[in-house]
Amino acid sequence: MTIGVPKEIKIGETRVSMTPSLCRRCVSLGAKVLIQKAAGLTAGFTDDEYRAAGATLVGDAAKVWRAADLILKVKEPLPAEYDLLQEEQTVFTYLHLAAGPELAKILLKKKILGIAYETVEGADGSFPLLKPMSQIAGRLSIQIGAYFLQSQHGGSGVLLGGIPGTMPGHVVVVGAGNSGAHAVQMAVGMGARVTVLDLDTRKLEALDSEYRGRVVTLMSNPANIENEIADADLLIGAVLIPAAKAPTVVTKKMVSRMRPGSVIVDIAIDQGGCIESIRPTSHKHPVYEQHGVIHYAVPNMPALVGRTSTIGLTQATEPYVALLVQKGVKRALAEHQGLARGVNTEAGKIVYPAVAKALGYS
Ligand SMILES: NC(=O)c1ccc[n+]([C@@H]2O[C@H](COP(=O)([O-])OP(=O)(O)OC[C@H]3O[C@@H](n4cnc5c(N)ncnc54)[C@H](O)[C@@H]3O)[C@@H](O)[C@H]2O)c1
């Protein structure tokens, strides 16, 4: 099997889908690995390290795409890469198709076997390849929010931890899963007042017992959300309905009642966002202002910390990549149900029901 690792081209992306250590493993299992030159540099891995691990370095992205049976990426193929996709090729990456109807069309047209990191399932029904990036995005969301709350960045000038004699900032987190729980952890660490809302009482119970009253937990419903965010300095959107378009949990009207200079970080933007007034931004232009509130909605937040993110991501993908190399794609999918749950497109069809539903396919 030939594995192709192109350099990521999304704005500000710094991650790479393969470390030299993963490369060594794949080569030892019998794969040929083609890596685009400089693909790992922004994550701190040099071409020489990949060469020493047995990879072949290739100057041109097109050559990597053309020669590979399996394309291993981080972010979804972008329009500049659509022509590079080879008919019936296997692509293993984040796809987030519910928010990408154009990409879905291309994958169907080219009969791509699209295995989405975000829907690969663990034995317990969890999403092991989404988890590390959600943890990173959750942790980052608080430091990003704190940065944009600063007066010089257009924010209200609230210090999240306050000082003795002043009111700490109020952080409201909607969604208490992987990203939400890690946002809560960072916000508590900074000394903020923290409220977290979810529909799943088990998630709220876990946070309640972990923080012993230090965090307010509430059921997610429109009344509670409206009340809490009217007093929020920083609102974090962290909900997920697996593979589906994110539900709108915060309306424009609720946002318009937030204090001027407050900040929203919608982590769920990769699934379309859970705040009605949100639209995707990029690392180049990360924020915009609406209703006097700063909106941040970068779909590849972990790229801000390319080294940690690359290591976290590839540690999670390694067992699946090894399985694909050892058994071949067909047998690996036939024998490993969790990996097979990652398949979103195959032979010109969308085969993941929630994605099909979100995009209006049968
Ligand atoms: N922007 C980025 O760079 C980035 C990075 C990583 C992950 N993400 C995205 O972050 C989102 C969250 O991922 P996660 O791993 O934390 O998911 P998760 O499944 O661990 O948690 C999602 C939580 O949302 C809750 N939820 C669902 N509907 C809700 C509602 N109406 N109100 C309140 N809570 C609700 C669920 O009960 C669950 O606890 C996903 O869209 C994921 O793809 C984005």
The ligand as an ORCA input file, in Angstrom:
! r2SCAN-3c Opt
* xyz 0 1
  N     -13.438     24.353     15.827
  C     -12.516     23.425     15.988
  O     -11.340     23.612     15.694
  C     -12.900     22.106     16.598
  C     -11.927     21.232     17.094
  C     -12.351     20.030     17.663
  C     -13.714     19.714     17.743
  N     -14.610     20.594     17.230
  C     -16.052     20.369     17.286
  O     -16.556     20.651     18.566
  C     -17.871     20.083     18.651
  C     -18.037     19.383     19.982
  O     -17.234     18.213     19.993
  P     -17.068     17.307     21.294
  O     -16.011     16.295     20.985
  O     -16.952     18.152     22.496
  O     -18.462     16.549     21.305
  P     -19.033     15.611     22.478
  O     -19.912     14.613     21.827
  O     -17.943     15.110     23.365
  O     -19.914     16.640     23.314
  C     -21.023     17.275     22.764
  C     -22.011     17.535     23.876
  O     -23.071     18.314     23.322
  C     -24.214     17.936     24.052
  N     -25.396     18.455     23.379
  C     -26.045     18.032     22.280
  N     -27.091     18.826     22.014
  C     -27.111     19.779     22.986
  C     -27.953     20.891     23.278
  N     -29.008     21.188     22.521
  N     -27.659     21.656     24.363
  C     -26.596     21.376     25.141
  N     -25.782     20.336     24.925
  C     -26.037     19.553     23.861
  C     -24.110     16.421     24.128
  O     -24.953     15.879     25.130
  C     -22.635     16.265     24.446
  O     -22.388     16.212     25.835
  C     -17.974     19.179     17.424
  O     -18.678     19.840     16.396
  C     -16.541     18.973     17.028
  O     -16.378     18.579     15.691
  C     -14.223     21.764     16.662
*
